[in-house]
Amino acid sequence: MQQAFFIFVFAATLVSGCGKDSNLLGYIAQVDHKTQYDSLLALSKAQYDAGDYASAFQSAEQASNLFPSSVDANLMLGFAVLGKLGVSPFDMIDKLEAQNAESESESTSSSSEESESGEETSTSDTLGDFGNLLGFTEADFLLLGELETSDPELPVLVPDCPDTARQKSDKLAPVHLVISKMCPFVPTSLLIREDERQSCEKLPIIDQKKVKERLSSILFLWSFAHLVEAVSFHNVLTYKTKDEKFTNLEMRVNKIESVQVTSLNGVQELIESLNSTAALVGKVLDIDGNPDCGGNGTTQLQAVMFDLLAVGNGFSGIDGMPESVTAKLNASIAKIKSSQADINDTIAQSNSLQQDFSQKMATSVSNAITNASSVVTSPEQKDELCAAYSSISGQSNDTGGGAPELCQ
Protein backbone atom coordinates (compact mmCIF):
# COMPACT_ATOMS: atom_id res chain seq x y z
CA MET A 1 0.00 0.00 0.00
CA GLN A 2 2.84 2.35 0.89
CA GLN A 3 4.55 1.75 -2.45
CA ALA A 4 1.32 2.22 -4.37
CA PHE A 5 0.84 5.61 -2.75
CA PHE A 6 4.48 6.48 -3.38
CA ILE A 7 4.25 5.70 -7.11
CA PHE A 8 0.91 7.49 -7.38
CA VAL A 9 2.46 10.70 -6.02
CA PHE A 10 5.21 10.72 -8.63
CA ALA A 11 2.96 9.67 -11.49
CA ALA A 12 0.61 12.50 -10.58
CA THR A 13 3.38 15.10 -10.76
CA LEU A 14 4.37 13.91 -14.22
CA VAL A 15 0.93 14.35 -15.75
CA SER A 16 -0.14 17.53 -13.99
CA GLY A 17 -1.36 20.33 -16.21
CA CYS A 18 0.80 23.14 -17.48
CA GLY A 19 -1.87 25.53 -18.65
CA LYS A 20 -2.08 29.23 -17.94
CA ASP A 21 -4.14 28.73 -14.82
CA SER A 22 -1.61 26.38 -13.19
CA ASN A 23 1.62 27.89 -14.48
CA LEU A 24 2.68 31.47 -13.81
CA LEU A 25 4.88 31.29 -16.91
CA GLY A 26 1.66 31.90 -18.81
CA TYR A 27 1.46 35.43 -17.46
CA ILE A 28 4.99 36.57 -18.24
CA ALA A 29 6.25 34.59 -21.23
CA GLN A 30 6.07 35.76 -24.79
CA VAL A 31 3.09 34.12 -26.49
CA ASP A 32 5.12 32.30 -29.13
CA HIS A 33 7.59 30.92 -26.58
CA LYS A 34 4.79 29.94 -24.22
CA THR A 35 2.91 28.15 -27.01
CA GLN A 36 6.09 26.36 -28.11
CA TYR A 37 6.89 25.44 -24.52
CA ASP A 38 3.41 24.00 -23.91
CA SER A 39 3.56 22.03 -27.15
CA LEU A 40 7.00 20.61 -26.40
CA LEU A 41 6.04 19.60 -22.87
CA ALA A 42 2.82 17.95 -24.03
CA LEU A 43 4.72 16.17 -26.80
CA SER A 44 7.36 14.96 -24.34
CA LYS A 45 4.71 13.50 -22.04
CA ALA A 46 3.02 11.73 -24.95
CA GLN A 47 6.35 10.33 -26.17
CA TYR A 48 7.22 9.20 -22.64
CA ASP A 49 3.88 7.42 -22.25
CA ALA A 50 4.50 5.69 -25.59
CA GLY A 51 7.88 4.46 -24.39
CA ASP A 52 9.84 6.66 -26.82
CA TYR A 53 12.21 7.95 -24.14
CA ALA A 54 14.84 9.33 -26.53
CA SER A 55 12.29 11.57 -28.24
CA ALA A 56 10.72 12.48 -24.90
CA PHE A 57 14.15 13.59 -23.69
CA GLN A 58 14.74 15.76 -26.75
CA SER A 59 11.36 17.46 -26.45
CA ALA A 60 11.75 18.01 -22.70
CA GLU A 61 15.27 19.39 -23.16
CA GLN A 62 13.97 21.90 -25.71
CA ALA A 63 11.21 22.92 -23.30
CA SER A 64 13.74 23.24 -20.47
CA ASN A 65 16.02 25.37 -22.63
CA LEU A 66 13.11 27.71 -23.37
CA PHE A 67 12.29 28.05 -19.66
CA PRO A 68 15.14 26.77 -17.42
CA SER A 69 13.09 27.54 -14.31
CA SER A 70 10.25 25.24 -15.37
CA VAL A 71 9.87 22.49 -12.80
CA ASP A 72 7.70 20.35 -15.07
CA ALA A 73 10.06 20.50 -18.07
CA ASN A 74 13.07 19.53 -15.97
CA LEU A 75 11.21 16.73 -14.22
CA MET A 76 10.07 15.40 -17.57
CA LEU A 77 13.64 15.57 -18.84
CA GLY A 78 14.89 13.65 -15.81
CA PHE A 79 12.40 10.81 -16.05
CA ALA A 80 13.01 10.58 -19.81
CA VAL A 81 16.76 10.21 -19.18
CA LEU A 82 16.21 7.35 -16.76
CA GLY A 83 13.81 5.73 -19.20
CA LYS A 84 16.28 6.13 -22.06
CA LEU A 85 18.96 4.41 -19.97
CA GLY A 86 16.61 1.55 -19.15
CA VAL A 87 16.65 2.58 -15.49
CA SER A 88 13.14 2.50 -14.09
CA PRO A 89 13.13 3.69 -10.47
CA PHE A 90 9.74 2.09 -9.96
CA ASP A 91 10.99 -1.26 -11.29
CA MET A 92 14.00 -0.90 -9.00
CA ILE A 93 11.67 -0.42 -6.06
CA ASP A 94 9.80 -3.61 -6.98
CA LYS A 95 13.06 -5.56 -7.39
CA LEU A 96 14.52 -4.19 -4.17
CA GLU A 97 11.40 -5.11 -2.22
CA ALA A 98 11.55 -8.64 -3.70
CA GLN A 99 15.25 -8.81 -2.88
CA ASN A 100 14.57 -7.56 0.62
CA ALA A 101 11.85 -10.19 1.16
CA GLU A 102 14.24 -12.90 -0.01
CA SER A 103 17.01 -11.73 2.29
CA GLU A 104 14.61 -11.59 5.24
CA SER A 105 13.67 -15.22 4.64
CA GLU A 106 17.34 -16.10 5.04
CA SER A 107 17.98 -13.70 7.92
CA THR A 108 18.10 -16.29 10.69
CA SER A 109 20.98 -18.29 9.24
CA SER A 110 22.85 -15.32 7.76
CA SER A 111 22.64 -13.19 10.90
CA SER A 112 24.07 -15.98 13.03
CA GLU A 113 26.88 -16.52 10.54
CA GLU A 114 27.67 -12.80 10.44
CA SER A 115 27.71 -12.52 14.21
CA GLU A 116 30.13 -15.42 14.43
CA SER A 117 32.42 -14.08 11.70
CA GLY A 118 32.13 -10.44 12.78
CA GLU A 119 31.51 -9.41 9.17
CA GLU A 120 29.07 -6.69 8.20
CA THR A 121 27.63 -5.69 4.86
CA SER A 122 29.98 -3.08 3.43
CA THR A 123 29.27 -0.02 1.34
CA SER A 124 30.84 -1.88 -1.57
CA ASP A 125 28.46 -4.82 -1.10
CA THR A 126 25.48 -2.47 -0.94
CA LEU A 127 26.41 -0.65 -4.14
CA GLY A 128 27.02 -4.01 -5.78
CA ASP A 129 23.46 -5.03 -4.94
CA PHE A 130 22.11 -1.87 -6.56
CA GLY A 131 24.44 -2.31 -9.55
CA ASN A 132 22.91 -5.70 -10.29
CA LEU A 133 19.58 -3.95 -10.82
CA LEU A 134 20.78 -1.32 -13.31
CA GLY A 135 21.81 -3.60 -16.17
CA PHE A 136 24.93 -1.66 -17.15
CA THR A 137 27.63 -3.66 -18.97
CA GLU A 138 31.38 -3.98 -18.51
CA ALA A 139 31.85 -1.89 -21.66
CA ASP A 140 30.00 0.96 -19.94
CA PHE A 141 32.39 0.91 -17.00
CA LEU A 142 35.56 0.57 -19.11
CA LEU A 143 34.80 4.04 -20.50
CA LEU A 144 35.25 5.51 -17.03
CA GLY A 145 38.94 4.69 -16.55
CA GLU A 146 42.17 3.31 -18.01
CA LEU A 147 43.27 -0.31 -17.72
CA GLU A 148 46.56 -0.96 -15.90
CA THR A 149 47.87 -4.29 -17.21
CA SER A 150 51.23 -4.88 -15.48
CA ASP A 151 49.59 -8.15 -14.42
CA PRO A 152 47.76 -9.14 -17.64
CA GLU A 153 45.72 -11.78 -15.85
CA LEU A 154 44.40 -9.23 -13.37
CA PRO A 155 43.99 -5.85 -15.10
CA VAL A 156 43.01 -2.99 -12.82
CA LEU A 157 40.78 -0.12 -13.93
CA VAL A 158 42.34 3.19 -12.84
CA PRO A 159 39.53 5.76 -12.60
CA ASP A 160 39.44 8.90 -14.70
CA CYS A 161 38.63 12.24 -13.13
CA PRO A 162 34.84 12.34 -12.54
CA ASP A 163 34.15 15.10 -15.08
CA THR A 164 36.22 13.29 -17.73
CA ALA A 165 34.36 10.06 -17.02
CA ARG A 166 30.99 11.80 -17.27
CA GLN A 167 31.89 13.32 -20.63
CA LYS A 168 33.16 10.01 -22.06
CA SER A 169 30.07 8.02 -21.04
CA ASP A 170 26.90 8.26 -23.07
CA LYS A 171 25.08 7.08 -19.95
CA LEU A 172 26.61 9.27 -17.25
CA ALA A 173 26.56 12.45 -19.36
CA PRO A 174 22.73 12.63 -19.36
CA VAL A 175 22.64 11.58 -15.69
CA HIS A 176 24.98 14.49 -14.92
CA LEU A 177 22.60 16.72 -16.89
CA VAL A 178 19.67 15.57 -14.74
CA ILE A 179 21.63 16.41 -11.57
CA SER A 180 22.49 19.85 -12.96
CA LYS A 181 18.87 20.50 -13.93
CA MET A 182 17.49 19.41 -10.54
CA CYS A 183 20.09 21.14 -8.37
CA PRO A 184 18.53 24.65 -8.41
CA PHE A 185 15.25 23.21 -7.12
CA VAL A 186 16.77 21.19 -4.24
CA PRO A 187 16.52 22.91 -0.83
CA THR A 188 19.85 24.40 0.18
CA SER A 189 19.73 22.50 3.48
CA LEU A 190 19.97 19.19 1.57
CA LEU A 191 22.99 20.15 -0.56
CA ILE A 192 26.55 19.02 0.23
CA ARG A 193 28.61 22.19 0.61
CA GLU A 194 31.92 20.64 -0.37
CA ASP A 195 30.69 19.09 -3.60
CA GLU A 196 31.40 21.68 -6.28
CA ARG A 197 28.64 20.30 -8.47
CA GLN A 198 26.08 21.08 -5.78
CA SER A 199 27.18 24.71 -5.58
CA CYS A 200 24.65 25.47 -8.28
CA GLU A 201 23.23 28.90 -8.98
CA LYS A 202 19.65 29.25 -7.88
CA LEU A 203 17.37 30.16 -10.74
CA PRO A 204 14.85 33.00 -10.50
CA ILE A 205 12.13 30.41 -9.95
CA ILE A 206 8.69 31.81 -10.72
CA ASP A 207 6.25 29.39 -9.16
CA GLN A 208 7.42 28.49 -5.67
CA LYS A 209 4.11 26.81 -4.95
CA LYS A 210 4.69 24.35 -7.79
CA VAL A 211 8.24 23.68 -6.59
CA LYS A 212 6.84 22.79 -3.19
CA GLU A 213 4.19 20.55 -4.74
CA ARG A 214 6.81 18.79 -6.86
CA LEU A 215 9.49 18.54 -4.15
CA SER A 216 9.13 14.78 -3.66
CA SER A 217 9.57 14.23 -7.39
CA ILE A 218 12.55 16.58 -7.48
CA LEU A 219 14.25 14.74 -4.63
CA PHE A 220 13.32 11.39 -6.14
CA LEU A 221 15.12 12.19 -9.41
CA TRP A 222 17.99 13.86 -7.54
CA SER A 223 18.51 10.75 -5.42
CA PHE A 224 18.25 8.15 -8.17
CA ALA A 225 20.51 10.10 -10.56
CA HIS A 226 23.21 10.25 -7.88
CA LEU A 227 22.66 6.57 -7.13
CA VAL A 228 23.19 5.63 -10.79
CA GLU A 229 26.48 7.55 -10.82
CA ALA A 230 27.62 6.09 -7.49
CA VAL A 231 26.99 2.56 -8.77
CA SER A 232 28.84 3.31 -12.02
CA PHE A 233 31.92 4.72 -10.30
CA HIS A 234 31.78 1.89 -7.76
CA ASN A 235 32.17 -0.62 -10.59
CA VAL A 236 35.38 1.16 -11.62
CA LEU A 237 36.79 1.15 -8.08
CA THR A 238 35.91 -2.54 -7.65
CA TYR A 239 36.66 -3.77 -11.17
CA LYS A 240 36.64 -7.57 -11.36
CA THR A 241 37.04 -10.08 -14.18
CA LYS A 242 38.03 -13.34 -12.47
CA ASP A 243 35.92 -13.66 -9.36
CA GLU A 244 32.51 -12.42 -8.26
CA LYS A 245 33.68 -11.97 -4.69
CA PHE A 246 37.10 -10.35 -5.07
CA THR A 247 38.14 -7.39 -7.18
CA ASN A 248 41.19 -7.70 -9.42
CA LEU A 249 43.06 -5.32 -7.14
CA GLU A 250 42.26 -7.50 -4.13
CA MET A 251 43.39 -10.58 -6.03
CA ARG A 252 46.71 -8.92 -6.84
CA VAL A 253 47.23 -8.32 -3.14
CA ASN A 254 46.20 -11.90 -2.39
CA LYS A 255 48.97 -13.08 -4.74
CA ILE A 256 51.49 -11.14 -2.66
CA GLU A 257 50.19 -12.76 0.53
CA SER A 258 50.79 -16.22 -0.94
CA VAL A 259 54.49 -15.57 -1.60
CA GLN A 260 56.78 -17.28 0.92
CA VAL A 261 59.58 -14.98 2.07
CA THR A 262 62.62 -16.90 3.31
CA SER A 263 65.57 -14.58 2.60
CA LEU A 264 66.66 -10.95 2.69
CA ASN A 265 66.27 -10.79 -1.08
CA GLY A 266 62.74 -12.05 -0.62
CA VAL A 267 62.04 -9.25 1.84
CA GLN A 268 63.24 -6.67 -0.67
CA GLU A 269 61.09 -8.19 -3.40
CA LEU A 270 58.11 -8.11 -1.04
CA ILE A 271 58.78 -4.44 -0.30
CA GLU A 272 58.92 -3.62 -4.02
CA SER A 273 55.72 -5.55 -4.70
CA LEU A 274 53.91 -3.85 -1.84
CA ASN A 275 55.14 -0.40 -2.88
CA SER A 276 53.98 -0.82 -6.48
CA THR A 277 50.65 -2.21 -5.26
CA ALA A 278 50.28 0.61 -2.75
CA ALA A 279 50.86 3.14 -5.54
CA LEU A 280 48.15 1.46 -7.60
CA VAL A 281 45.76 1.40 -4.63
CA GLY A 282 46.47 5.11 -4.18
CA LYS A 283 45.43 5.79 -7.78
CA VAL A 284 42.26 3.73 -7.55
CA LEU A 285 41.19 4.69 -4.02
CA ASP A 286 42.47 8.27 -4.01
CA ILE A 287 41.31 10.11 -0.90
CA ASP A 288 43.71 13.04 -1.16
CA GLY A 289 42.31 14.59 -4.32
CA ASN A 290 43.91 14.87 -7.75
CA PRO A 291 45.03 18.35 -8.90
CA ASP A 292 44.73 17.17 -12.50
CA CYS A 293 40.96 16.88 -11.97
CA GLY A 294 40.58 20.65 -11.61
CA GLY A 295 38.63 22.59 -9.01
CA ASN A 296 38.86 20.83 -5.67
CA GLY A 297 40.53 17.84 -7.33
CA THR A 298 37.58 15.54 -6.64
CA THR A 299 38.34 11.89 -7.45
CA GLN A 300 35.93 9.08 -8.28
CA LEU A 301 36.16 7.74 -4.73
CA GLN A 302 35.22 11.15 -3.35
CA ALA A 303 32.49 11.47 -6.00
CA VAL A 304 30.98 8.19 -4.76
CA MET A 305 30.97 9.64 -1.25
CA PHE A 306 29.27 12.84 -2.42
CA ASP A 307 26.78 10.81 -4.45
CA LEU A 308 25.84 8.63 -1.48
CA LEU A 309 25.44 11.62 0.82
CA ALA A 310 23.21 13.28 -1.80
CA VAL A 311 21.13 10.10 -2.04
CA GLY A 312 20.73 10.01 1.74
CA ASN A 313 19.76 13.67 1.95
CA GLY A 314 17.35 13.31 -0.95
CA PHE A 315 15.64 10.23 0.45
CA SER A 316 15.26 11.97 3.82
CA GLY A 317 13.01 14.56 2.20
CA ILE A 318 10.71 12.09 0.44
CA ASP A 319 7.54 10.92 2.16
CA GLY A 320 6.55 7.32 1.53
CA MET A 321 9.91 5.99 0.31
CA PRO A 322 9.84 2.21 0.94
CA GLU A 323 12.27 1.06 3.63
CA SER A 324 13.55 -1.68 1.32
CA VAL A 325 15.07 1.04 -0.88
CA THR A 326 16.57 3.13 1.90
CA ALA A 327 17.65 0.67 4.58
CA LYS A 328 20.89 -0.62 3.07
CA LEU A 329 21.91 2.75 1.70
CA ASN A 330 21.23 4.52 4.97
CA ALA A 331 23.39 1.98 6.80
CA SER A 332 26.25 2.59 4.36
CA ILE A 333 25.84 6.36 4.58
CA ALA A 334 25.91 6.13 8.38
CA LYS A 335 29.21 4.24 8.17
CA ILE A 336 30.72 7.01 6.05
CA LYS A 337 29.60 9.64 8.54
CA SER A 338 30.46 7.69 11.70
CA SER A 339 34.18 8.44 11.69
CA GLN A 340 33.74 12.12 12.55
CA ALA A 341 31.41 14.55 14.23
CA ASP A 342 31.11 17.08 11.39
CA ILE A 343 29.27 15.44 8.48
CA ASN A 344 30.96 17.90 6.11
CA ASP A 345 34.47 16.72 7.05
CA THR A 346 35.42 15.45 3.60
CA ILE A 347 38.79 14.03 4.61
CA ALA A 348 37.34 11.92 7.41
CA GLN A 349 34.46 10.72 5.24
CA SER A 350 36.81 9.84 2.40
CA ASN A 351 39.03 7.89 4.79
CA SER A 352 36.01 6.00 6.07
CA LEU A 353 34.89 5.06 2.57
CA GLN A 354 38.44 4.20 1.45
CA GLN A 355 38.92 1.89 4.44
CA ASP A 356 35.59 0.22 3.69
CA PHE A 357 36.72 -0.50 0.12
CA SER A 358 40.24 -1.63 1.06
CA GLN A 359 39.54 -3.67 4.20
CA LYS A 360 40.07 -7.06 2.57
CA MET A 361 43.31 -5.91 0.94
CA ALA A 362 44.64 -4.59 4.24
CA THR A 363 44.11 -8.00 5.84
CA SER A 364 46.06 -9.73 3.07
CA VAL A 365 48.93 -7.23 3.32
CA SER A 366 49.01 -7.64 7.09
CA ASN A 367 49.28 -11.41 6.69
CA ALA A 368 52.07 -11.05 4.10
CA ILE A 369 54.08 -8.81 6.42
CA THR A 370 53.52 -11.15 9.37
CA ASN A 371 54.70 -14.11 7.30
CA ALA A 372 57.88 -12.23 6.39
CA SER A 373 58.60 -10.70 9.82
CA SER A 374 61.00 -13.46 10.88
CA VAL A 375 63.51 -12.45 8.17
CA VAL A 376 63.14 -8.68 8.50
CA THR A 377 66.43 -7.52 10.01
CA SER A 378 66.67 -3.76 9.57
CA PRO A 379 64.57 -0.84 10.82
CA GLU A 380 64.51 0.48 7.25
CA GLN A 381 62.84 -2.69 5.96
CA LYS A 382 60.34 -2.58 8.81
CA ASP A 383 59.49 1.06 8.04
CA GLU A 384 59.04 0.36 4.33
CA LEU A 385 56.79 -2.61 4.95
CA CYS A 386 54.67 -0.72 7.45
CA ALA A 387 54.46 2.33 5.18
CA ALA A 388 53.14 0.08 2.41
CA TYR A 389 50.56 -1.36 4.80
CA SER A 390 49.55 2.16 5.84
CA SER A 391 49.08 3.24 2.20
CA ILE A 392 46.90 0.27 1.32
CA SER A 393 44.85 0.16 4.51
CA GLY A 394 44.34 3.89 4.88
CA GLN A 395 45.57 3.67 8.47
CA SER A 396 48.52 5.37 10.16
CA ASN A 397 51.65 3.34 10.84
CA ASP A 398 51.03 3.24 14.58
CA THR A 399 47.43 2.04 14.27
CA GLY A 400 46.68 -1.14 16.18
CA GLY A 401 43.75 -3.41 15.49
CA GLY A 402 44.26 -5.20 12.19
CA ALA A 403 47.79 -3.89 11.64
CA PRO A 404 50.53 -6.56 11.61
CA GLU A 405 52.37 -6.94 14.91
CA LEU A 406 55.56 -5.68 13.27
CA CYS A 407 53.85 -2.32 12.71
CA GLN A 408 52.23 -1.87 16.13
C-alpha positions, 0 to 999 in steps of 0.5 A: 500500500505504501509503495502504491501511494508512493508511485501514485504521487510521482505519477501525478506530478508527471501528468499535472497540467501546465496551462495558464491557470496552473503555471505562472509562466503563462502570465509573463512569457512571450506568447510564441515561446509559451505556445512552443513550450506547452507544445513541447512539454505535451509532446514529451509527455506523450512520447514518454507514455509511448515508451519513446524515451529518446524523443521524450528527452529531446522534447523536454530538453527543448522545453527546459532550454526555453524556460530553465526555471520550469519544474515540469520540463526539468522533471520530464527531462529527468524521467526521460533520461532514466527511461532512455537508460533503461533505469526505471526507479519504480521497477528498482523499487519492486526488485529491491522489495523482492530482494529484501523479502528474499534476504529476510527469509534467510535472515536467521541463518545469515545473521548468526553466521555474520555474528560469528564471523564479525563481518558486516555488509559493506558499502561496496556490497550495498552498491554491488546489490544496486548495480545488479539492478541497473543492467549496465555492462562492462563496456559501460564501465571501461569508458570511465577509466584506463586499464593498468595491465602490469599483471595481464591476468588481473587488469586494474581499472584506474579511474578517470577524473569524474568530469572526464568520465561523465563526458566520455560516457553516453550514460553518465553524461545525461545523468549528470545533466539531470543532476544539474537540472534538478540542483537549483530546485533542491533545498539548500539544506539538503545540498553538500557544501563541499561538492562543487557540483552542488554549488549550483546557482539558484534560478529566478524560480517563478512558481514556488508553490509548484516547486513545493508541490513537486518537491518529492519528485525533485528529490526522487530524481535527484537521489536516483541520478546520484545513485546511478552515478555512485553505482557506475563509479563503484564498478570502476573502483571494484573492477573484477574479471576473475571472481565475483567476490574479489576485485582484481586489485584485491586478487593482486594483493592476495597473490602477494600474501601467498608468496613465501619470504625466506631470505633478505632478497625475498624481503626486498622483493616483497617491499617492491611488490607492496610499494607498487601495489600501494601506488596502484591502490592510491590511484584507484582509491584516491582520498587526497584529491587529484590536482589534475581533476581541476577545481577541488581535485575531486576523485571518483572515490570522493564522488561516490561519497558525495553521491551517497550523501546526496542520495541520503539527503534526498531520500530523507526529504521524500515521504513514503519511500519504501524502507527496502530502498533506503535501509541498506543505503542509509546503513552505508551512509551512516558508516561514512559519517560515523568516523567524525562529528562534522558530516561535512568533514570530507577528509574523514568521510573519504578515509572511512569510505576508502577503508571500507573498500580496502579492508580485505586488501589490508588484511592480506597485506598484514598477513604477508608482512607477518609471514615475512617478519622473521627475516626482516632484520633492519629498521629500514625494511620494517618502516618500508613494509609498514608504510606500504601497509599504511598506504593500502589500509588507509591507516597510520603506521602506529594504528593497532587493530588489524595492523601486523604486529611488526607495525604496532 
